[in-house]
Amino acid sequence: MRAKARNVSYTRPLPIIRLKKQLERIEQIRIKIEDLKKLDKRYSTFGSNRHKYEFNKSKSESELREFETNNSITLPTEYRDFIKLIGNGGAGPYYGLEKLERGKYADLDSSGSGEKIDLSKPFQFTEKWNLNNDQFKDENGEIRHDLKDSEYFKTDWANGMLRIANFGCGVSINLIVNGNEYGNIWADDRCNDQGILPFETKDKNRIQFLDWYEQWLDNSLEPFIRIKNKLLINSVETVIKEEWEAKNFNIRSYVYNIMDIEPPNIQHHKPEYNEEMERLRETWLKDNPSNNNIKNKELWKFWK
């Protein structure tokens, strides 16, 4: 559904106490990023082999003001402080954070010459939006995809949305910088016929930038912390066996980090991937028999 949107091109300054807490939170996020970078040496976390936990040069205050002036907006404070204090794109959810200047492209997979979103116009929605295919059917009941695509993929539907991350498969993650949903995170999943929809908590509350970003950090850190804690009280073989038997590609990737070996250079969906993973595990255990019954974290240079 469409909503009457008000143009939001400015925000009130944050109260001093709230601003201080936000800056402290950003510093804690910076520490978590460094922790994850140290732990995930083999880039097991999805997308990390692309950004490698690095950031582009941060934006200066004058650069931010220039971008805001040129687009008749004020960036949400959380995001603004992040790209000013940490970096302008880089480590982040999915394939990482996009540069601010790339956020205007309707298609993040374009080479930089594609159509651009108008950030100065308000975002139109307050609830999930999608088009009904029935309106594009011909007299035989078949969907006229040419008609649908010309309407469904109009750039106007994305007005007021700043692309901040590429999910892949044509899906973008967006920060609303203009309109009633200002500051909230929305996904543009029109490429999969899912429309444009908000990120929400279990309680159906909207999610803003720092919550969205830190949730990714915490979820990414959790397997490493869990495995590290297990190694303090269990043998290496026990930990590898427990994690391996989860039969989850991501979990098994973390096991490679423990064993400090390169994962197979094979696509995950192919049967050969599982076969090679099993072979690598068996070879490692055979070559490291002394590790099977030792409960000592010092065995693992990886964790030092």
LUMGUNU-281225 format. One record per residue (C-alpha): residue number from 1; x, y, z. Coordinates in nm, 4 decimals, padded with zeros to 6 digits, m for minus. Each point is the difference from the previous one (the first is absolute). Layout:
N
R seq        u        v        w
R NUM        X        Y        Z
...
// end
This chain:
304
R seq        u        v        w
R   1  00.0000  00.0000  00.0000
R   2  00.1084  00.3572 m00.0549
R   3  00.0309  00.2392  00.2863
R   4 m00.0061  00.3740  00.0077
R   5  00.3650  00.0809  00.0471
R   6  00.1487  00.3133  00.1400
R   7  00.3302  00.1223 m00.1359
R   8  00.2676 m00.0460  00.2617
R   9  00.3139  00.1879 m00.0916
R  10  00.1311  00.0788  00.3464
R  11  00.0178 m00.1426  00.3499
R  12  00.0214  00.1653  00.3362
R  13  00.3375 m00.0262  00.1746
R  14  00.0178 m00.2897  00.2447
R  15 m00.0018  00.0898  00.3702
R  16  00.3536 m00.0029  00.1435
R  17 m00.0551 m00.3125  00.2138
R  18 m00.1510 m00.1958 m00.2879
R  19  00.2757  00.1132 m00.2357
R  20  00.2651 m00.1133  00.2489
R  21 m00.1622 m00.3433  00.0309
R  22 m00.0188 m00.0323 m00.3759
R  23  00.3690  00.0838 m00.0414
R  24  00.0883 m00.2486  00.2744
R  25 m00.2044 m00.2633 m00.1787
R  26  00.1811  00.0652 m00.3261
R  27  00.3309 m00.0473  00.1826
R  28 m00.1222 m00.3341  00.1374
R  29 m00.1003 m00.0999 m00.3513
R  30  00.3498  00.0868 m00.1180
R  31  00.1444 m00.2349  00.2654
R  32 m00.2351 m00.2817 m00.1054
R  33  00.1054  00.0438 m00.3618
R  34  00.3653 m00.0379  00.1000
R  35 m00.0860 m00.3105  00.2054
R  36 m00.1810 m00.1573 m00.2947
R  37  00.2858  00.0861 m00.2336
R  38  00.2479 m00.1768  00.2310
R  39 m00.2191 m00.3069  00.0393
R  40 m00.1210 m00.0466 m00.3562
R  41  00.3407 m00.0335 m00.1617
R  42 m00.1345 m00.2196 m00.2785
R  43 m00.3032  00.2184 m00.0735
R  44 m00.2653 m00.2555  00.0929
R  45 m00.2660  00.2656  00.0575
R  46 m00.2145  00.0548 m00.3090
R  47  00.1376  00.2763 m00.2216
R  48  00.3123  00.0555  00.2094
R  49  00.2292 m00.1289 m00.2761
R  50 m00.1059  00.3096 m00.1933
R  51  00.0435  00.2744  00.2622
R  52  00.2539 m00.1852  00.2219
R  53 m00.1177  00.2084  00.2967
R  54  00.1558  00.3136 m00.1427
R  55 m00.1584  00.3431 m00.0490
R  56  00.0327  00.2737 m00.2549
R  57  00.1217  00.3400  00.1104
R  58 m00.2536  00.1720  00.2240
R  59 m00.1942  00.3035 m00.1160
R  60  00.0876  00.3449  00.1297
R  61 m00.2614  00.2375  00.1369
R  62  00.0304  00.2209 m00.3073
R  63 m00.0463 m00.2996 m00.2332
R  64 m00.3094 m00.1086  00.1891
R  65 m00.1496  00.3476 m00.0117
R  66  00.0683  00.0223 m00.3719
R  67 m00.1796 m00.3304 m00.0626
R  68 m00.2933  00.1085  00.2166
R  69 m00.0258  00.3391 m00.1689
R  70  00.0167 m00.1482 m00.3500
R  71 m00.2807 m00.2444  00.0839
R  72 m00.2121  00.2268  00.2231
R  73  00.0179 m00.2402  00.2954
R  74  00.1685 m00.0474  00.3352
R  75  00.1347 m00.3497  00.0555
R  76 m00.1294 m00.1868  00.3082
R  77  00.2398  00.0713  00.2873
R  78  00.0930 m00.3644  00.0694
R  79  00.1088 m00.0621 m00.3559
R  80  00.1579  00.3425 m00.0356
R  81  00.2201 m00.0509  00.3082
R  82  00.0935 m00.3494 m00.1135
R  83  00.1348  00.1010 m00.3407
R  84  00.1676  00.3021  00.1564
R  85  00.1697 m00.1874  00.2862
R  86  00.0506 m00.3531 m00.1356
R  87 m00.0079 m00.0011 m00.3785
R  88 m00.1903  00.0731 m00.3178
R  89 m00.0988 m00.3534 m00.0929
R  90  00.1778 m00.3287  00.0590
R  91 m00.0535 m00.2722  00.2616
R  92 m00.3645 m00.0686  00.0649
R  93 m00.3009 m00.2269 m00.0579
R  94 m00.0301 m00.2076 m00.3173
R  95  00.2614  00.1273 m00.2496
R  96  00.0930  00.2927  00.2216
R  97 m00.0974  00.3648  00.0221
R  98 m00.0153  00.2055 m00.3166
R  99  00.1722  00.3344 m00.0368
R 100 m00.2285  00.2945  00.0651
R 101  00.0318  00.1258 m00.3568
R 102 m00.1012 m00.3411 m00.1408
R 103 m00.3150 m00.0001  00.2100
R 104 m00.1881  00.2030 m00.2604
R 105  00.0208 m00.2649 m00.2731
R 106 m00.3247 m00.1832 m00.0686
R 107  00.1994 m00.3131 m00.0882
R 108  00.3013 m00.0695  00.2228
R 109  00.1314 m00.2487 m00.2533
R 110  00.0287  00.2675 m00.2679
R 111  00.3423  00.1237 m00.1014
R 112 m00.0697  00.3511  00.1223
R 113 m00.1885  00.1344 m00.3001
R 114 m00.3484 m00.1183  00.0961
R 115 m00.3123  00.1875  00.0992
R 116  00.0092  00.1858  00.3308
R 117 m00.2534  00.0265  00.2816
R 118 m00.1408  00.3399  00.0925
R 119  00.0775  00.0346  00.3712
R 120 m00.1590  00.3439  00.0183
R 121 m00.3469 m00.1545 m00.0451
R 122 m00.1677 m00.1727  00.2966
R 123 m00.0148 m00.3782  00.0283
R 124 m00.3615 m00.0943 m00.0735
R 125 m00.0771 m00.2945  00.2284
R 126 m00.0586 m00.0771  00.3647
R 127 m00.0903 m00.3685 m00.0483
R 128  00.1230 m00.2753 m00.2290
R 129 m00.0829  00.0768 m00.3631
R 130 m00.0354 m00.2245 m00.3025
R 131 m00.1890  00.0018 m00.3282
R 132 m00.2854 m00.2383 m00.0742
R 133  00.0786 m00.2107 m00.3070
R 134 m00.3686 m00.0139 m00.0938
R 135  00.0133  00.3499 m00.1449
R 136  00.2568 m00.1133 m00.2570
R 137 m00.1860 m00.3051 m00.1361
R 138 m00.1158 m00.0156 m00.3602
R 139 m00.3317 m00.1379 m00.1281
R 140  00.1360 m00.3553  00.0347
R 141  00.0946  00.0478  00.3626
R 142  00.3743  00.0094 m00.0757
R 143  00.2167  00.2611  00.1710
R 144  00.1368  00.2634 m00.2376
R 145  00.3501  00.0193  00.1477
R 146  00.0956  00.2856 m00.2297
R 147 m00.2810  00.2122  00.1451
R 148  00.0727 m00.1080  00.3556
R 149  00.3728  00.0681 m00.0183
R 150 m00.0475  00.3497 m00.1408
R 151 m00.2178  00.0889  00.2999
R 152  00.1462 m00.2188  00.2749
R 153  00.3610  00.1079 m00.0444
R 154 m00.0599  00.3720 m00.0276
R 155  00.2723  00.1858  00.1869
R 156 m00.2679  00.2275  00.1467
R 157 m00.1046 m00.2764  00.2404
R 158  00.3448  00.0347  00.1618
R 159 m00.0134  00.3752  00.0579
R 160  00.1485  00.0896  00.3377
R 161  00.1844 m00.3343  00.0350
R 162  00.3784 m00.0001  00.0344
R 163  00.1558 m00.3324 m00.1038
R 164  00.2357 m00.0981  00.2825
R 165  00.0661 m00.3720 m00.0662
R 166 m00.0262 m00.2545 m00.2790
R 167 m00.1754 m00.3216  00.1072
R 168  00.0685 m00.1620 m00.3367
R 169 m00.2468 m00.1315 m00.2616
R 170 m00.1136  00.3557 m00.0701
R 171 m00.1095  00.0662  00.3599
R 172  00.1148  00.3190  00.1717
R 173 m00.0099  00.1084  00.3648
R 174 m00.0994  00.3628  00.0396
R 175 m00.0011  00.2823  00.2500
R 176 m00.2984  00.2313 m00.0286
R 177  00.1311  00.3568 m00.0136
R 178 m00.3219  00.1821 m00.0853
R 179 m00.3638 m00.0545  00.0993
R 180 m00.1975 m00.1423  00.2917
R 181  00.2276 m00.3053  00.0312
R 182  00.3067  00.2199  00.0413
R 183  00.2916 m00.1848  00.1618
R 184 m00.1459 m00.3504 m00.0421
R 185  00.1457 m00.2901 m00.1979
R 186 m00.1981 m00.1433 m00.2938
R 187  00.0730 m00.2673 m00.2610
R 188 m00.0669  00.0426 m00.3707
R 189 m00.0739 m00.3559 m00.1155
R 190 m00.1881  00.0696 m00.3198
R 191  00.2369 m00.2240 m00.1975
R 192 m00.1531 m00.2972  00.1818
R 193 m00.3571  00.1312 m00.0188
R 194  00.0014  00.0762  00.3739
R 195 m00.0474  00.3737 m00.0346
R 196  00.1386  00.2588  00.2406
R 197 m00.0191 m00.0907  00.3686
R 198  00.1277  00.1175  00.3405
R 199  00.2441 m00.1708  00.2323
R 200 m00.1754 m00.0708  00.3305
R 201  00.0715 m00.1454  00.3417
R 202 m00.1984 m00.2949  00.1359
R 203 m00.2283  00.2579  00.1593
R 204 m00.0622  00.1590 m00.3406
R 205  00.2031  00.3092  00.0863
R 206  00.2009  00.1646 m00.2764
R 207  00.3775 m00.0345 m00.0035
R 208  00.2442  00.2863 m00.0407
R 209  00.3580 m00.0015 m00.1203
R 210  00.2055 m00.0765  00.3107
R 211 m00.2368 m00.2750  00.1200
R 212  00.0081 m00.1580 m00.3453
R 213  00.3775  00.0205 m00.0232
R 214  00.0736 m00.1217  00.3535
R 215 m00.2413 m00.2913 m00.0412
R 216  00.2142 m00.1151 m00.2921
R 217  00.3144  00.0368  00.2101
R 218 m00.1395 m00.1948  00.2950
R 219 m00.1326 m00.2788 m00.2223
R 220  00.3351 m00.0225 m00.1776
R 221  00.1989 m00.0102  00.3237
R 222 m00.2225 m00.2575  00.1732
R 223  00.1378 m00.3186 m00.1674
R 224  00.3598  00.1030  00.0649
R 225 m00.0660  00.0811  00.3648
R 226 m00.1941 m00.3235  00.0469
R 227  00.2769 m00.2107 m00.1523
R 228  00.2690  00.1866  00.1906
R 229 m00.1784 m00.0652  00.3299
R 230 m00.0422 m00.3682 m00.0872
R 231  00.3730 m00.0315 m00.0620
R 232  00.0683  00.1128  00.3559
R 233 m00.1694 m00.3082  00.1466
R 234 m00.0091 m00.2619 m00.2777
R 235  00.2486 m00.1815 m00.2194
R 236  00.0583  00.1327 m00.3458
R 237 m00.1459 m00.3136 m00.1595
R 238 m00.3169  00.0302  00.2103
R 239 m00.0530  00.3594 m00.1043
R 240  00.0604 m00.0709 m00.3669
R 241 m00.2296 m00.3027  00.0117
R 242 m00.2848  00.1914  00.1669
R 243  00.0221  00.2934 m00.2360
R 244  00.0526 m00.2162 m00.3079
R 245 m00.3060 m00.2105  00.0692
R 246 m00.2175  00.3084 m00.0112
R 247  00.0159 m00.0566 m00.3785
R 248 m00.0270  00.3690 m00.0692
R 249  00.2224  00.1580 m00.2647
R 250  00.0641  00.3119  00.2063
R 251  00.0722 m00.1946  00.3202
R 252  00.2368 m00.2294 m00.1858
R 253  00.1794  00.3017 m00.1386
R 254  00.0776  00.1063  00.3559
R 255  00.1535 m00.3417  00.0585
R 256  00.2478  00.0757 m00.2737
R 257  00.1048  00.2997  00.2056
R 258  00.0625 m00.2266  00.3000
R 259  00.2038 m00.2446 m00.2048
R 260  00.1811  00.2895 m00.1702
R 261 m00.0314 m00.1547 m00.3460
R 262 m00.1280  00.1308 m00.3299
R 263 m00.3603 m00.1002 m00.0848
R 264 m00.0738 m00.1752 m00.3317
R 265 m00.0058  00.2183 m00.3065
R 266 m00.3324 m00.1550 m00.1024
R 267 m00.3491  00.1485 m00.0122
R 268 m00.2045 m00.0865  00.3107
R 269 m00.2925 m00.1538 m00.1862
R 270  00.2097 m00.2664 m00.1735
R 271  00.0301 m00.3517  00.1536
R 272  00.3778  00.0185 m00.0403
R 273  00.0083  00.2789  00.2584
R 274 m00.1214 m00.2251  00.2828
R 275  00.2280 m00.2814 m00.1094
R 276  00.3039  00.2255  00.0026
R 277 m00.0953  00.1477  00.3390
R 278 m00.0157 m00.3462  00.1503
R 279  00.3342 m00.0913 m00.1520
R 280  00.1674  00.3124  00.1377
R 281 m00.1396 m00.0658  00.3485
R 282  00.1168 m00.3614  00.0026
R 283  00.3436  00.0993 m00.1271
R 284  00.0339  00.2672  00.2659
R 285 m00.0921 m00.2388  00.2830
R 286  00.2412 m00.2591 m00.1360
R 287  00.2835  00.2524 m00.0216
R 288 m00.0716  00.1413  00.3458
R 289 m00.0547 m00.3048  00.2240
R 290  00.1542  00.1681  00.3012
R 291 m00.2783  00.2592 m00.0034
R 292 m00.2808 m00.2482  00.0523
R 293  00.0097 m00.0118  00.3792
R 294  00.1623  00.3270  00.0939
R 295 m00.2099  00.2754  00.1549
R 296  00.2189  00.3026 m00.0432
R 297 m00.0808  00.3161 m00.1887
R 298  00.3724  00.0652 m00.0494
R 299  00.0005 m00.2670 m00.2681
R 300 m00.1748  00.2466 m00.2223
R 301  00.2094  00.2822 m00.1329
R 302 m00.3246  00.1031 m00.1706
R 303 m00.1506  00.1064  00.3326
R 304  00.3041  00.1856  00.1311
// end
